[in-house]
Amino acid sequence: MLIDTLGLGYWSIMFRLILPQVFRHALPSTINMVVVTFKETAIVIIIGFFDVLASAKAAFGTGEWSPHYLEVYIFVAAIYWVFIFSLGQYGEYLKGRMAIAER
């Protein structure tokens, strides 16, 4: 086998040859799956608090916040956007880093 002619052990082959190729090919789809999962599930799973939309409805359901329902929904949208955008940027960073390591 060609890899045996390199004189590397099993773990050296795994860490120097196999895993960098696996990460380079599997990382973009993995990041996409994380973003889709985040979008499709309630934020309660990730953060551990009450559902943000239920909290927003409870907030503007009171007398003090009832005229400000639009601001509450904009704030909730901003929270989702920050998480999704940061995950996407991190995926692009890792993708670029893997491309540099490929050279």
MMTF fields as JSON, N, C-alpha, C and O atoms, coordinates in Angstrom:
{
  "mmtfVersion": "1.0.0",
  "mmtfProducer": "UNKNOWN",
  "numBonds": 411,
  "numAtoms": 412,
  "numGroups": 103,
  "numChains": 1,
  "numModels": 1,
  "chainsPerModel": [1],
  "groupsPerChain": [103],
  "chainIdList": ["A"],
  "bondAtomList": [4, 2, 8, 6, 12, 10, 16, 14, 20, 18, 24, 22, 28, 26, 32, 30, 36, 34, 40, 38, 44, 42, 48, 46, 52, 50, 56, 54, 60, 58, 64, 62, 68, 66, 72, 70, 76, 74, 80, 78, 84, 82, 88, 86, 92, 90, 96, 94, 100, 98, 104, 102, 108, 106, 112, 110, 116, 114, 120, 118, 124, 122, 128, 126, 132, 130, 136, 134, 140, 138, 144, 142, 148, 146, 152, 150, 156, 154, 160, 158, 164, 162, 168, 166, 172, 170, 176, 174, 180, 178, 184, 182, 188, 186, 192, 190, 196, 194, 200, 198, 204, 202, 208, 206, 212, 210, 216, 214, 220, 218, 224, 222, 228, 226, 232, 230, 236, 234, 240, 238, 244, 242, 248, 246, 252, 250, 256, 254, 260, 258, 264, 262, 268, 266, 272, 270, 276, 274, 280, 278, 284, 282, 288, 286, 292, 290, 296, 294, 300, 298, 304, 302, 308, 306, 312, 310, 316, 314, 320, 318, 324, 322, 328, 326, 332, 330, 336, 334, 340, 338, 344, 342, 348, 346, 352, 350, 356, 354, 360, 358, 364, 362, 368, 366, 372, 370, 376, 374, 380, 378, 384, 382, 388, 386, 392, 390, 396, 394, 400, 398, 404, 402, 408, 406],
  "bondOrderList": [1, 1, 1, 1, 1, 1, 1, 1, 1, 1, 1, 1, 1, 1, 1, 1, 1, 1, 1, 1, 1, 1, 1, 1, 1, 1, 1, 1, 1, 1, 1, 1, 1, 1, 1, 1, 1, 1, 1, 1, 1, 1, 1, 1, 1, 1, 1, 1, 1, 1, 1, 1, 1, 1, 1, 1, 1, 1, 1, 1, 1, 1, 1, 1, 1, 1, 1, 1, 1, 1, 1, 1, 1, 1, 1, 1, 1, 1, 1, 1, 1, 1, 1, 1, 1, 1, 1, 1, 1, 1, 1, 1, 1, 1, 1, 1, 1, 1, 1, 1, 1, 1],
  "groupList": [{"groupName": "MET", "atomNameList": ["N", "CA", "C", "O"], "elementList": ["N", "C", "C", "O"], "formalChargeList": [0, 0, 0, 0], "bondAtomList": [1, 0, 2, 1, 3, 2], "bondOrderList": [1, 1, 2], "singleLetterCode": "M", "chemCompType": "L-PEPTIDE LINKING"}, {"groupName": "LEU", "atomNameList": ["N", "CA", "C", "O"], "elementList": ["N", "C", "C", "O"], "formalChargeList": [0, 0, 0, 0], "bondAtomList": [1, 0, 2, 1, 3, 2], "bondOrderList": [1, 1, 2], "singleLetterCode": "L", "chemCompType": "L-PEPTIDE LINKING"}, {"groupName": "ILE", "atomNameList": ["N", "CA", "C", "O"], "elementList": ["N", "C", "C", "O"], "formalChargeList": [0, 0, 0, 0], "bondAtomList": [1, 0, 2, 1, 3, 2], "bondOrderList": [1, 1, 2], "singleLetterCode": "I", "chemCompType": "L-PEPTIDE LINKING"}, {"groupName": "ASP", "atomNameList": ["N", "CA", "C", "O"], "elementList": ["N", "C", "C", "O"], "formalChargeList": [0, 0, 0, 0], "bondAtomList": [1, 0, 2, 1, 3, 2], "bondOrderList": [1, 1, 2], "singleLetterCode": "D", "chemCompType": "L-PEPTIDE LINKING"}, {"groupName": "THR", "atomNameList": ["N", "CA", "C", "O"], "elementList": ["N", "C", "C", "O"], "formalChargeList": [0, 0, 0, 0], "bondAtomList": [1, 0, 2, 1, 3, 2], "bondOrderList": [1, 1, 2], "singleLetterCode": "T", "chemCompType": "L-PEPTIDE LINKING"}, {"groupName": "GLY", "atomNameList": ["N", "CA", "C", "O"], "elementList": ["N", "C", "C", "O"], "formalChargeList": [0, 0, 0, 0], "bondAtomList": [1, 0, 2, 1, 3, 2], "bondOrderList": [1, 1, 2], "singleLetterCode": "G", "chemCompType": "PEPTIDE LINKING"}, {"groupName": "TYR", "atomNameList": ["N", "CA", "C", "O"], "elementList": ["N", "C", "C", "O"], "formalChargeList": [0, 0, 0, 0], "bondAtomList": [1, 0, 2, 1, 3, 2], "bondOrderList": [1, 1, 2], "singleLetterCode": "Y", "chemCompType": "L-PEPTIDE LINKING"}, {"groupName": "TRP", "atomNameList": ["N", "CA", "C", "O"], "elementList": ["N", "C", "C", "O"], "formalChargeList": [0, 0, 0, 0], "bondAtomList": [1, 0, 2, 1, 3, 2], "bondOrderList": [1, 1, 2], "singleLetterCode": "W", "chemCompType": "L-PEPTIDE LINKING"}, {"groupName": "SER", "atomNameList": ["N", "CA", "C", "O"], "elementList": ["N", "C", "C", "O"], "formalChargeList": [0, 0, 0, 0], "bondAtomList": [1, 0, 2, 1, 3, 2], "bondOrderList": [1, 1, 2], "singleLetterCode": "S", "chemCompType": "L-PEPTIDE LINKING"}, {"groupName": "PHE", "atomNameList": ["N", "CA", "C", "O"], "elementList": ["N", "C", "C", "O"], "formalChargeList": [0, 0, 0, 0], "bondAtomList": [1, 0, 2, 1, 3, 2], "bondOrderList": [1, 1, 2], "singleLetterCode": "F", "chemCompType": "L-PEPTIDE LINKING"}, {"groupName": "ARG", "atomNameList": ["N", "CA", "C", "O"], "elementList": ["N", "C", "C", "O"], "formalChargeList": [0, 0, 0, 0], "bondAtomList": [1, 0, 2, 1, 3, 2], "bondOrderList": [1, 1, 2], "singleLetterCode": "R", "chemCompType": "L-PEPTIDE LINKING"}, {"groupName": "PRO", "atomNameList": ["N", "CA", "C", "O"], "elementList": ["N", "C", "C", "O"], "formalChargeList": [0, 0, 0, 0], "bondAtomList": [1, 0, 2, 1, 3, 2], "bondOrderList": [1, 1, 2], "singleLetterCode": "P", "chemCompType": "L-PEPTIDE LINKING"}, {"groupName": "GLN", "atomNameList": ["N", "CA", "C", "O"], "elementList": ["N", "C", "C", "O"], "formalChargeList": [0, 0, 0, 0], "bondAtomList": [1, 0, 2, 1, 3, 2], "bondOrderList": [1, 1, 2], "singleLetterCode": "Q", "chemCompType": "L-PEPTIDE LINKING"}, {"groupName": "VAL", "atomNameList": ["N", "CA", "C", "O"], "elementList": ["N", "C", "C", "O"], "formalChargeList": [0, 0, 0, 0], "bondAtomList": [1, 0, 2, 1, 3, 2], "bondOrderList": [1, 1, 2], "singleLetterCode": "V", "chemCompType": "L-PEPTIDE LINKING"}, {"groupName": "HIS", "atomNameList": ["N", "CA", "C", "O"], "elementList": ["N", "C", "C", "O"], "formalChargeList": [0, 0, 0, 0], "bondAtomList": [1, 0, 2, 1, 3, 2], "bondOrderList": [1, 1, 2], "singleLetterCode": "H", "chemCompType": "L-PEPTIDE LINKING"}, {"groupName": "ALA", "atomNameList": ["N", "CA", "C", "O"], "elementList": ["N", "C", "C", "O"], "formalChargeList": [0, 0, 0, 0], "bondAtomList": [1, 0, 2, 1, 3, 2], "bondOrderList": [1, 1, 2], "singleLetterCode": "A", "chemCompType": "L-PEPTIDE LINKING"}, {"groupName": "ASN", "atomNameList": ["N", "CA", "C", "O"], "elementList": ["N", "C", "C", "O"], "formalChargeList": [0, 0, 0, 0], "bondAtomList": [1, 0, 2, 1, 3, 2], "bondOrderList": [1, 1, 2], "singleLetterCode": "N", "chemCompType": "L-PEPTIDE LINKING"}, {"groupName": "LYS", "atomNameList": ["N", "CA", "C", "O"], "elementList": ["N", "C", "C", "O"], "formalChargeList": [0, 0, 0, 0], "bondAtomList": [1, 0, 2, 1, 3, 2], "bondOrderList": [1, 1, 2], "singleLetterCode": "K", "chemCompType": "L-PEPTIDE LINKING"}, {"groupName": "GLU", "atomNameList": ["N", "CA", "C", "O"], "elementList": ["N", "C", "C", "O"], "formalChargeList": [0, 0, 0, 0], "bondAtomList": [1, 0, 2, 1, 3, 2], "bondOrderList": [1, 1, 2], "singleLetterCode": "E", "chemCompType": "L-PEPTIDE LINKING"}],
  "groupTypeList": [0, 1, 2, 3, 4, 1, 5, 1, 5, 6, 7, 8, 2, 0, 9, 10, 1, 2, 1, 11, 12, 13, 9, 10, 14, 15, 1, 11, 8, 4, 2, 16, 0, 13, 13, 13, 4, 9, 17, 18, 4, 15, 2, 13, 2, 2, 2, 5, 9, 9, 3, 13, 1, 15, 8, 15, 17, 15, 15, 9, 5, 4, 5, 18, 7, 8, 11, 14, 6, 1, 18, 13, 6, 2, 9, 13, 15, 15, 2, 6, 7, 13, 9, 2, 9, 8, 1, 5, 12, 6, 5, 18, 6, 1, 17, 5, 10, 0, 15, 2, 15, 18, 10],
  "groupIdList": [1, 2, 3, 4, 5, 6, 7, 8, 9, 10, 11, 12, 13, 14, 15, 16, 17, 18, 19, 20, 21, 22, 23, 24, 25, 26, 27, 28, 29, 30, 31, 32, 33, 34, 35, 36, 37, 38, 39, 40, 41, 42, 43, 44, 45, 46, 47, 48, 49, 50, 51, 52, 53, 54, 55, 56, 57, 58, 59, 60, 61, 62, 63, 64, 65, 66, 67, 68, 69, 70, 71, 72, 73, 74, 75, 76, 77, 78, 79, 80, 81, 82, 83, 84, 85, 86, 87, 88, 89, 90, 91, 92, 93, 94, 95, 96, 97, 98, 99, 100, 101, 102, 103],
  "secStructList": [7, 6, 4, 4, 4, 4, 6, 7, 7, 2, 2, 2, 2, 0, 0, 0, 0, 0, 2, 2, 2, 2, 2, 2, 2, 2, 2, 2, 2, 2, 2, 2, 2, 2, 2, 2, 2, 2, 2, 2, 1, 7, 2, 2, 2, 2, 2, 7, 1, 1, 7, 2, 2, 2, 2, 2, 2, 2, 2, 2, 2, 1, 6, 6, 6, 4, 4, 4, 2, 2, 2, 2, 2, 2, 2, 2, 2, 2, 2, 2, 2, 2, 2, 2, 2, 2, 2, 2, 2, 2, 2, 2, 2, 2, 2, 2, 2, 2, 2, 2, 2, 2, 7],
  "xCoordList": [0.842, 0.0, 0.889, 1.951, 0.459, 1.257, 1.513, 2.609, 0.51, 0.672, 1.711, 2.436, 1.79, 2.782, 4.204, 5.124, 4.393, 5.733, 6.209, 7.397, 5.285, 5.685, 6.372, 7.077, 6.184, 6.798, 6.104, 6.722, 4.83, 4.07, 3.254, 2.831, 3.04, 2.187, 0.723, 0.386, -0.146, -1.586, -2.059, -2.797, -1.649, -2.131, -1.562, -2.251, -0.333, 0.245, -0.502, -0.752, -0.857, -1.636, -2.994, -3.454, -3.633, -4.953, -4.887, -5.678, -3.941, -3.898, -3.268, -3.594, -2.397, -1.719, -2.311, -2.181, -2.96, -3.472, -4.993, -5.622, -5.577, -6.993, -7.875, -8.729, -7.681, -8.564, -8.565, -9.636, -7.432, -7.518, -8.4, -9.11, -8.361, -9.212, -10.677, -11.554, -10.939, -12.32, -12.883, -14.008, -12.127, -12.611, -12.849, -13.843, -11.951, -12.079, -13.346, -13.988, -13.712, -14.878, -16.176, -17.235, -16.124, -17.353, -17.736, -18.888, -16.826, -17.106, -18.191, -19.067, -18.19, -19.253, -20.657, -21.571, -20.839, -22.173, -22.549, -23.726, -21.592, -21.88, -22.321, -23.269, -21.65, -22.043, -23.438, -24.245, -23.729, -25.065, -26.129, -27.21, -25.834, -26.797, -27.03, -28.158, -25.995, -26.151, -27.028, -27.893, -26.805, -27.619, -29.078, -29.971, -29.334, -30.71, -31.368, -32.533, -30.643, -31.194, -31.535, -32.572, -30.662, -30.925, -32.158, -32.962, -32.306, -33.463, -34.764, -35.792, -34.729, -35.96, -36.368, -37.507, -35.493, -35.845, -36.05, -35.588, -36.733, -36.931, -35.621, -34.816, -35.414, -34.179, -34.082, -33.015, -35.196, -35.191, -34.249, -33.667, -34.09, -33.196, -31.749, -30.969, -31.395, -30.006, -29.638, -28.577, -30.463, -30.117, -30.59, -29.916, -31.716, -32.218, -33.204, -33.544, -33.666, -34.666, -36.027, -36.153, -37.017, -38.324, -38.205, -37.264, -39.136, -39.144, -39.208, -40.021, -38.355, -38.244, -39.534, -39.944, -40.169, -41.408, -42.527, -43.335, -42.578, -43.585, -43.309, -44.24, -42.061, -41.705, -42.063, -42.502, -41.87, -42.214, -43.724, -44.173, -44.502, -45.962, -46.399, -47.318, -45.743, -46.074, -45.692, -46.371, -44.608, -44.152, -45.12, -45.504, -45.517, -46.423, -47.876, -48.768, -48.118, -49.467, -49.822, -50.997, -48.803, -49.056, -49.413, -49.188, -49.951, -50.385, -49.252, -49.433, -48.084, -46.977, -46.362, -45.962, -46.287, -45.6, -46.538, -46.063, -47.837, -48.765, -48.595, -48.759, -48.28, -48.079, -46.744, -46.526, -45.858, -44.505, -44.296, -43.189, -45.331, -45.193, -44.226, -43.538, -44.15, -43.243, -41.783, -40.962, -41.463, -40.099, -39.7, -38.554, -40.656, -40.37, -40.04, -39.076, -40.823, -40.549, -39.243, -38.537, -38.924, -37.65, -36.483, -35.465, -36.619, -35.572, -35.38, -34.247, -36.47, -36.39, -35.742, -34.91, -36.115, -35.499, -34.008, -33.215, -33.622, -32.199, -31.423, -30.286, -32.021, -31.352, -31.107, -29.999, -32.141, -31.979, -30.942, -30.099, -31.001, -30.065, -28.625, -27.743, -28.371, -27.003, -26.47, -25.324, -27.284, -26.829, -26.577, -25.538, -27.507, -27.358, -26.191, -25.409, -26.062, -24.976, -23.62, -22.675, -23.522, -22.233, -21.869, -20.697, -22.841, -22.551, -22.102, -21.169, -22.745, -22.351, -20.957, -20.174, -20.64, -19.31, -18.236, -17.145, -18.563, -17.604, -17.362, -16.233, -18.417, -18.263, -17.392, -16.553, -17.579, -16.739, -15.286, -14.367, -15.083, -13.727, -13.041, -11.889, -13.765, -13.176, -12.921, -11.913, -13.817, -13.638, -12.392, -11.612, -12.204, -11.019, -9.743, -8.695, -9.853, -8.683, -8.286, -7.099, -9.274, -8.98, -8.383, -7.543, -8.792, -8.247, -6.783, -5.972, -6.442, -5.044, -4.203, -3.072, -4.743, -3.981, -3.799, -2.881, -4.654, -4.57, -3.385, -2.817, -3.002, -1.929, -0.615, 0.381],
  "yCoordList": [-1.174, 0.0, 1.239, 1.246, 2.272, 3.487, 4.185, 4.693, 4.212, 4.892, 4.181, 4.829, 2.879, 2.133, 2.507, 2.418, 2.918, 3.285, 4.605, 4.921, 5.376, 6.619, 6.382, 7.262, 5.225, 4.919, 5.566, 5.76, 5.905, 6.516, 5.466, 4.468, 5.706, 4.825, 5.137, 6.067, 4.344, 4.497, 5.883, 6.524, 6.359, 7.647, 8.804, 9.802, 8.694, 9.734, 9.825, 10.92, 8.681, 8.671, 9.324, 10.115, 8.99, 9.555, 11.074, 11.794, 11.562, 12.991, 13.838, 15.02, 13.283, 14.08, 13.935, 14.842, 12.803, 12.585, 12.477, 13.171, 11.624, 11.313, 12.431, 12.956, 12.804, 13.785, 15.167, 15.766, 15.709, 16.999, 16.94, 17.9, 15.825, 15.686, 15.554, 16.117, 14.814, 14.65, 15.989, 16.332, 16.753, 18.051, 19.007, 19.733, 19.008, 19.914, 19.625, 20.554, 18.362, 18.01, 18.003, 18.287, 17.69, 17.552, 18.821, 18.953, 19.745, 20.926, 21.836, 22.247, 22.178, 23.068, 22.483, 23.199, 21.224, 20.636, 20.511, 20.63, 20.277, 20.202, 21.553, 21.624, 22.62, 23.961, 24.29, 24.876, 23.92, 24.153, 23.402, 23.937, 22.175, 21.408, 22.058, 22.057, 22.607, 23.287, 24.525, 24.784, 25.29, 26.486, 26.117, 26.761, 25.094, 24.664, 24.15, 24.45, 23.388, 22.884, 24.029, 24.013, 25.019, 26.174, 26.93, 27.375, 27.074, 27.795, 27.049, 27.674, 25.717, 24.937, 24.605, 24.201, 24.762, 24.454, 25.736, 26.807, 25.609, 26.781, 27.108, 26.218, 28.354, 28.79, 28.27, 28.317, 27.775, 27.22, 26.021, 25.794, 25.261, 24.103, 24.559, 23.934, 25.625, 26.055, 26.859, 26.633, 27.767, 28.639, 28.077, 28.257, 27.411, 26.843, 27.735, 27.456, 28.783, 29.652, 29.318, 28.384, 30.064, 29.916, 30.276, 30.956, 29.828, 30.178, 31.691, 32.349, 32.23, 33.679, 34.291, 35.36, 33.638, 34.196, 34.168, 35.095, 33.117, 33.069, 34.168, 34.787, 34.402, 35.48, 36.837, 37.74, 36.973, 38.236, 38.477, 39.59, 37.423, 37.571, 37.901, 38.693, 37.295, 37.597, 39.035, 39.684, 39.53, 40.886, 41.932, 42.854, 41.793, 42.819, 42.507, 43.27, 41.402, 41.111, 41.9, 42.073, 42.376, 43.213, 44.625, 44.993, 45.391, 46.744, 47.679, 48.574, 47.491, 48.413, 48.264, 49.254, 47.031, 46.761, 46.613, 46.451, 46.663, 46.403, 47.343, 46.88, 48.622, 49.441, 49.19, 49.685, 48.43, 48.235, 46.818, 46.288, 46.198, 44.813, 44.693, 43.678, 45.696, 45.645, 45.644, 44.909, 46.45, 46.485, 45.153, 44.72, 44.509, 43.208, 42.191, 41.44, 42.148, 41.198, 41.523, 40.613, 42.79, 43.164, 42.71, 42.258, 42.824, 42.366, 40.852, 40.372, 40.105, 38.639, 38.28, 37.375, 38.978, 38.728, 39.034, 38.33, 40.073, 40.42, 39.327, 39.028, 38.734, 37.635, 36.464, 35.931, 36.064, 34.965, 35.317, 34.489, 36.536, 36.931, 36.893, 36.435, 37.362, 37.356, 35.933, 35.678, 35.008, 33.626, 33.007, 32.381, 33.17, 32.567, 33.193, 32.475, 34.498, 35.172, 34.777, 34.539, 34.707, 34.347, 32.9, 32.604, 31.996, 30.62, 30.543, 29.807, 31.285, 31.306, 31.868, 31.33, 32.944, 33.529, 32.583, 32.482, 31.897, 30.931, 29.798, 29.333, 29.357, 28.325, 28.794, 28.039, 30.04, 30.584, 30.717, 30.469, 31.108, 31.214, 29.85, 29.723, 28.829, 27.499, 26.974, 26.31, 27.266, 26.856, 27.505, 26.842, 28.801, 29.488, 28.977, 28.886, 28.65, 28.115, 26.752, 26.442, 25.938, 24.63, 24.775, 23.963, 25.783, 26.006, 26.433, 26.05, 27.234, 27.637, 26.443, 26.311, 25.556, 24.38, 23.423, 22.603, 23.503, 22.602, 22.925, 22.03, 24.192, 24.618, 24.072, 24.347],
  "zCoordList": [0.0, 0.0, 0.0, 0.622, -0.689, -0.85, 0.481, 0.715, 1.354, 2.643, 3.504, 4.259, 3.401, 4.174, 3.762, 4.576, 2.522, 2.068, 2.667, 2.611, 3.238, 3.878, 5.212, 5.705, 5.798, 7.075, 8.256, 9.302, 8.11, 9.185, 9.913, 9.329, 11.19, 11.964, 11.717, 10.984, 12.341, 12.149, 12.554, 11.805, 13.727, 14.229, 13.421, 13.21, 12.972, 12.116, 10.798, 10.293, 10.243, 8.999, 9.225, 8.402, 10.342, 10.633, 10.782, 10.173, 11.593, 11.902, 10.801, 10.684, 10.01, 8.987, 7.591, 6.768, 7.313, 5.959, 5.879, 5.08, 6.689, 6.557, 7.121, 6.407, 8.395, 9.034, 8.376, 8.279, 7.918, 7.214, 5.965, 5.666, 5.237, 4.056, 4.448, 3.793, 5.509, 5.974, 6.418, 6.054, 7.195, 7.659, 6.494, 6.477, 5.535, 4.4, 3.598, 3.108, 3.46, 2.658, 3.456, 2.897, 4.731, 5.527, 6.272, 6.684, 6.458, 7.28, 6.71, 7.472, 5.423, 4.933, 5.108, 5.517, 4.812, 4.971, 6.439, 6.78, 7.305, 8.735, 9.278, 10.059, 8.876, 9.309, 8.787, 9.509, 7.543, 7.001, 7.791, 8.037, 8.188, 8.974, 10.335, 10.828, 10.944, 12.232, 12.079, 12.915, 11.009, 10.776, 10.538, 11.088, 9.73, 9.462, 10.737, 10.995, 11.528, 12.787, 13.722, 14.386, 13.77, 14.619, 14.164, 14.984, 12.858, 12.334, 12.607, 12.867, 12.549, 12.648, 14.076, 14.31, 15.002, 16.391, 17.167, 16.773, 18.245, 19.102, 19.797, 20.072, 20.072, 20.714, 22.145, 22.758, 22.673, 24.023, 24.131, 25.191, 23.065, 23.084, 23.228, 23.947, 22.56, 22.532, 23.766, 24.348, 24.17, 25.284, 26.618, 27.632, 26.638, 27.875, 28.602, 29.751, 27.979, 28.568, 27.971, 27.18, 28.344, 27.715, 26.243, 25.836, 25.473, 24.056, 23.92, 24.569, 23.082, 22.97, 22.43, 22.883, 21.481, 20.946, 21.981, 22.049, 22.781, 23.839, 24.87, 25.385, 25.163, 26.077, 25.484, 26.195, 24.17, 23.519, 23.575, 23.849, 23.313, 23.387, 24.81, 25.017, 25.778, 27.168, 27.519, 28.315, 26.926, 27.232, 26.692, 27.412, 25.426, 24.91, 25.218, 24.848, 25.885, 26.35, 27.594, 27.918, 28.288, 29.46, 29.016, 27.863, 29.9, 29.557, 29.194, 28.368, 29.796, 29.564, 28.173, 27.562, 27.673, 26.42, 25.229, 24.105, 25.432, 24.333, 23.136, 22.008, 23.304, 22.101, 21.397, 20.292, 22.025, 21.488, 20.961, 21.055, 20.409, 19.948, 18.78, 18.666, 17.909, 16.77, 17.228, 16.679, 18.215, 18.732, 19.353, 19.236, 20.012, 20.628, 19.552, 19.696, 18.469, 17.396, 16.664, 16.23, 16.527, 15.907, 16.776, 16.254, 18.089, 18.99, 18.892, 18.872, 18.831, 18.692, 17.359, 17.301, 16.289, 14.982, 15.016, 14.39, 15.74, 15.852, 16.574, 16.208, 17.587, 18.298, 17.353, 17.294, 16.612, 15.654, 14.597, 14.254, 14.081, 13.03, 13.519, 12.792, 14.732, 15.273, 15.367, 14.998, 15.855, 15.967, 14.601, 14.392, 13.671, 12.346, 11.59, 10.966, 11.632, 10.93, 11.497, 10.745, 12.824, 13.417, 13.097, 12.862, 13.082, 12.688, 11.234, 10.913, 10.366, 8.955, 8.757, 7.973, 9.458, 9.354, 9.887, 9.327, 10.975, 11.52, 10.529, 10.375, 9.86, 8.832, 7.689, 7.2, 7.251, 6.183, 6.629, 5.849, 7.887, 8.428, 8.425, 8.009, 8.897, 8.912, 7.506, 7.263, 6.593, 5.204, 4.606, 3.924, 4.861, 4.393, 5.037, 4.398, 6.306, 7.002, 6.47, 6.366, 6.133, 5.557, 4.163, 3.774, 3.403, 2.074, 2.159, 1.316, 3.186, 3.383, 3.757, 3.289, 4.605, 5.007, 3.859, 3.883, 2.845, 1.7, 0.816, 0.19, 0.755, -0.143, 0.231, -0.437]
}
